[in-house]
């Protein structure tokens, strides 16, 4: 396994993503889009686990810095709100990251997927909505609200892994996403986890101090197993 920082830029902003290689054969490349706090050990840990299974990973830097959720929560929310206020520009950031992933040695452009956590889940759904020609996207406790740009026919498969008690994504939003994906002609799945809130894959989620935002060992395990099955379906 190998890890290296990749410096790149988007519209003049310097960014520093992390590439985690397999050290051997590559089954596919997975772009990992972090939570609203930016690149952290949480996403790097997921990347290392995927690399052990033969998937090269690009842990994507969208914001240019990382935030400590315990002490910089408000700043992180402010940055997320800024990025979310221009969904077309956010889509373009995601498309640029696909090109960064394609440029890495060993990447097969036909074997790229993107997964995202929290705000990163919204990002990968917007990537699918852009019509990007990638194999699939997976959203973990992501935000579902539709963008203001005109969506394109969805080419990628879509998996959404959702805590049913998520205070940021009520049941009506889940139904709306299912309707949207059906009308787009997408190959989609939505997995709902009962008695589960937002950020269920993050052992440190309770530090945010928000009701129904907490780690769930059961939902975390089940959603990770669902991802493995999904990647096996995409890449064999």
Backbone torsions as a table, in degrees:
resi	resn	phi	psi	omega
1	UNK	NA	144.8	179.0
2	UNK	-134.6	153.2	176.0
3	UNK	-136.9	134.9	176.7
4	UNK	-150.8	148.9	177.5
5	UNK	-85.4	134.7	177.9
6	UNK	-112.1	116.1	176.8
7	UNK	-88.0	130.8	177.8
8	UNK	-149.9	177.7	-177.3
9	UNK	-141.2	155.7	173.5
10	UNK	-135.0	116.1	-180.0
11	UNK	47.8	45.4	175.1
12	UNK	87.4	-5.9	179.3
13	UNK	-92.7	127.3	179.5
14	UNK	-78.8	132.4	-177.6
15	UNK	-130.1	154.8	-176.4
16	UNK	-138.0	90.6	177.2
17	UNK	-85.2	167.0	-178.6
18	UNK	-121.6	126.1	176.5
19	UNK	-98.9	126.5	177.1
20	UNK	-113.6	112.2	-177.0
21	UNK	-94.8	163.2	-177.0
22	UNK	-84.2	-21.6	-173.3
23	UNK	77.5	7.6	-179.6
24	UNK	-164.1	-140.7	-179.0
25	UNK	-64.8	148.8	-177.8
26	UNK	-118.3	118.7	178.3
27	UNK	-78.1	-30.7	-178.9
28	UNK	-179.0	172.3	178.8
29	UNK	-115.3	133.1	-179.2
30	UNK	-118.2	119.0	171.5
31	UNK	-83.1	127.0	179.9
32	UNK	-111.7	118.6	-179.0
33	UNK	-103.0	120.3	-171.7
34	UNK	-72.1	176.4	171.4
35	UNK	-66.2	-178.9	-179.4
36	UNK	-64.0	-9.3	179.3
37	UNK	-88.6	-4.8	178.8
38	UNK	86.5	-173.5	-176.0
39	UNK	-59.7	129.3	-179.4
40	UNK	-145.9	176.3	177.3
41	UNK	-61.8	-25.5	177.8
42	UNK	-58.9	-55.1	-177.7
43	UNK	-70.4	-35.3	177.0
44	UNK	-63.5	-36.0	177.0
45	UNK	-64.3	-42.3	176.5
46	UNK	-62.4	-40.7	-179.5
47	UNK	-62.8	-41.1	-179.9
48	UNK	-65.2	-38.4	177.5
49	UNK	-64.9	-40.0	178.4
50	UNK	-69.0	-37.4	178.4
51	UNK	-62.2	-35.4	177.1
52	UNK	-63.0	-23.6	179.3
53	UNK	-98.1	9.9	173.8
54	UNK	95.8	12.4	-179.9
55	UNK	-108.1	119.9	170.6
56	UNK	-70.9	145.7	-176.1
57	UNK	-130.3	144.1	169.6
58	UNK	-116.4	107.3	177.0
59	UNK	-83.4	111.5	-163.9
60	UNK	-85.9	132.1	172.7
61	UNK	-95.1	109.2	177.2
62	UNK	-97.5	-23.6	-169.2
63	UNK	-109.3	-14.2	-179.9
64	UNK	88.8	-4.5	176.1
65	UNK	-160.6	170.9	175.7
66	UNK	-118.3	155.6	-178.2
67	UNK	-123.3	144.7	172.0
68	UNK	-83.4	115.9	-174.6
69	UNK	-64.1	-25.3	-178.5
70	UNK	-76.4	-31.4	-174.1
71	UNK	-118.2	-14.2	-176.2
72	UNK	-128.1	30.2	-176.4
73	UNK	-58.7	-46.4	-175.5
74	UNK	-65.9	-38.3	178.0
75	UNK	-65.3	-40.1	179.2
76	UNK	-65.5	-42.9	177.2
77	UNK	-61.7	-39.3	178.7
78	UNK	-62.6	-41.3	179.4
79	UNK	-67.0	-41.6	177.5
80	UNK	-61.1	-43.3	-179.9
81	UNK	-61.8	-39.1	177.7
82	UNK	-62.0	-47.3	-179.8
83	UNK	-66.3	-39.0	-176.9
84	UNK	-72.0	-18.4	-177.7
85	UNK	-71.9	-16.1	178.9
86	UNK	-131.1	85.2	-173.5
87	UNK	-68.5	-30.9	177.9
88	UNK	-65.3	-41.1	178.0
89	UNK	-68.4	-37.4	176.7
90	UNK	-63.1	-42.4	175.3
91	UNK	-57.4	-43.2	-179.1
92	UNK	-65.8	-34.9	174.1
93	UNK	-59.7	-43.7	-178.9
94	UNK	-66.0	-41.8	178.2
95	UNK	-63.2	-36.1	177.3
96	UNK	-65.5	-38.0	178.2
97	UNK	-64.4	-35.0	175.7
98	UNK	-60.4	-40.3	178.8
99	UNK	-67.2	-37.1	176.0
100	UNK	-61.4	-43.6	179.0
101	UNK	-63.4	-42.6	-179.1
102	UNK	-62.4	-29.0	-175.8
103	UNK	-77.5	-8.7	-176.9
104	UNK	-82.3	141.8	179.0
105	UNK	-56.1	135.9	176.9
106	UNK	89.1	-5.0	-179.9
107	UNK	-81.5	127.0	171.1
108	UNK	-94.7	115.9	-177.0
109	UNK	-58.0	-21.4	179.5
110	UNK	-85.8	-3.0	-175.3
111	UNK	-129.2	59.9	179.4
112	UNK	-122.3	134.2	172.0
113	UNK	-128.2	163.3	177.3
114	UNK	-134.0	133.7	175.5
115	UNK	-124.8	150.5	-178.3
116	UNK	-147.0	153.3	-176.2
117	UNK	-118.8	129.9	177.2
118	UNK	60.6	-121.2	175.6
119	UNK	-57.2	-33.9	176.3
120	UNK	-62.4	-29.1	175.5
121	UNK	-64.5	-42.0	174.6
122	UNK	-60.5	-40.8	-177.8
123	UNK	-60.9	-43.8	-178.2
124	UNK	-73.5	-30.6	173.7
125	UNK	-65.0	-39.1	176.6
126	UNK	-66.9	-32.9	174.9
127	UNK	-61.9	-44.6	175.9
128	UNK	-62.0	-42.9	-179.6
129	UNK	-63.6	-22.1	179.9
130	UNK	-73.2	-13.8	-174.7
131	UNK	84.8	15.5	-179.5
132	UNK	-56.0	140.3	-177.6
133	UNK	-89.7	72.2	175.1
134	UNK	-123.6	166.9	-171.8
135	UNK	-71.2	-40.4	-175.9
136	UNK	-171.3	162.1	172.7
137	UNK	-130.5	151.2	176.3
138	UNK	-136.5	128.2	-178.7
139	UNK	-109.8	121.7	174.6
140	UNK	-101.1	122.4	-177.6
141	UNK	37.2	48.5	-179.0
142	UNK	-87.0	169.3	174.1
143	UNK	-88.7	141.3	-170.3
144	UNK	-108.1	-9.3	-171.7
145	UNK	-59.3	137.3	-175.8
146	UNK	-69.4	149.0	179.9
147	UNK	-79.7	170.2	177.6
148	UNK	-92.9	-3.2	174.1
149	UNK	-86.6	158.3	-178.1
150	UNK	-72.2	116.7	179.5
151	UNK	-69.4	152.0	177.9
152	UNK	-106.0	163.6	174.8
153	UNK	-54.1	131.3	-175.4
154	UNK	-82.5	121.6	-179.6
155	UNK	-92.9	-29.0	-175.5
156	UNK	-86.1	153.8	168.6
157	UNK	-71.6	153.9	-175.0
158	UNK	-130.4	130.7	174.4
159	UNK	-126.8	125.7	175.9
160	UNK	-119.3	126.8	-177.0
161	UNK	-113.9	111.9	-161.2
162	UNK	-131.3	132.8	171.4
163	UNK	-82.6	122.5	-170.8
164	UNK	-63.8	-26.8	179.8
165	UNK	-94.3	16.9	180.0
166	UNK	-60.3	117.9	-177.9
167	UNK	-70.1	-15.3	-178.7
168	UNK	-92.9	-11.9	-177.2
169	UNK	-137.3	85.8	-179.1
170	UNK	-69.6	165.8	-178.1
171	UNK	-53.1	-36.3	179.5
172	UNK	-60.4	-34.5	179.7
173	UNK	-70.2	-32.1	177.7
174	UNK	-67.4	-45.6	178.3
175	UNK	-62.4	-39.9	179.6
176	UNK	-63.3	-40.3	177.7
177	UNK	-64.6	-43.5	178.7
178	UNK	-59.2	-42.2	178.7
179	UNK	-63.5	-44.9	179.8
180	UNK	-60.7	-46.4	-177.7
181	UNK	-68.1	-36.5	177.4
182	UNK	-63.9	-45.5	-178.8
183	UNK	-66.9	-25.5	178.8
184	UNK	-79.7	-12.0	-177.3
185	UNK	82.5	13.1	-176.0
186	UNK	-71.4	153.4	167.9
187	UNK	-87.0	105.2	-169.5
188	UNK	-130.2	154.9	171.8
189	UNK	-137.0	141.0	169.0
190	UNK	-126.9	120.8	177.1
191	UNK	-104.8	122.7	177.6
192	UNK	-105.7	135.0	-179.3
193	UNK	-112.1	116.2	-177.9
194	UNK	-68.3	152.6	178.0
195	UNK	55.6	35.2	-175.1
196	UNK	-133.1	135.3	-178.5
197	UNK	-102.0	-152.7	-179.2
198	UNK	-81.5	155.0	172.7
199	UNK	64.8	32.6	-172.2
200	UNK	-68.9	-11.2	177.0
201	UNK	-91.3	-3.6	-170.3
202	UNK	-106.8	108.0	179.8
203	UNK	-60.0	-19.6	-179.8
204	UNK	-99.1	11.7	-172.5
205	UNK	-62.1	-33.0	-177.2
206	UNK	-62.6	-20.5	179.8
207	UNK	-63.3	-19.3	178.9
208	UNK	-71.7	-21.4	177.2
209	UNK	69.1	34.7	-178.8
210	UNK	-116.5	129.7	179.3
211	UNK	-57.4	141.6	-179.9
212	UNK	61.2	25.4	170.2
213	UNK	-121.0	102.0	-173.2
214	UNK	-163.5	158.1	177.7
215	UNK	-71.3	139.9	172.2
216	UNK	-126.5	108.1	179.4
217	UNK	-56.8	-37.3	-177.5
218	UNK	-69.2	-49.8	-179.7
219	UNK	-66.4	-34.2	177.5
220	UNK	-62.8	-46.0	179.7
221	UNK	-64.6	-45.6	-178.3
222	UNK	-64.8	-40.8	-178.5
223	UNK	-69.7	-35.0	177.6
224	UNK	-66.5	-40.5	176.4
225	UNK	-62.8	-38.8	178.0
226	UNK	-63.9	-38.7	178.2
227	UNK	-64.2	-42.8	180.0
228	UNK	-60.5	-43.7	177.9
229	UNK	-61.9	-41.4	-179.9
230	UNK	-63.8	-46.9	179.4
231	UNK	-65.2	-36.8	176.3
232	UNK	-62.6	-38.9	177.5
233	UNK	-65.3	-41.1	-177.7
234	UNK	-70.1	-42.2	-167.1
235	UNK	-119.8	-8.6	179.4
236	UNK	79.4	NA	NA
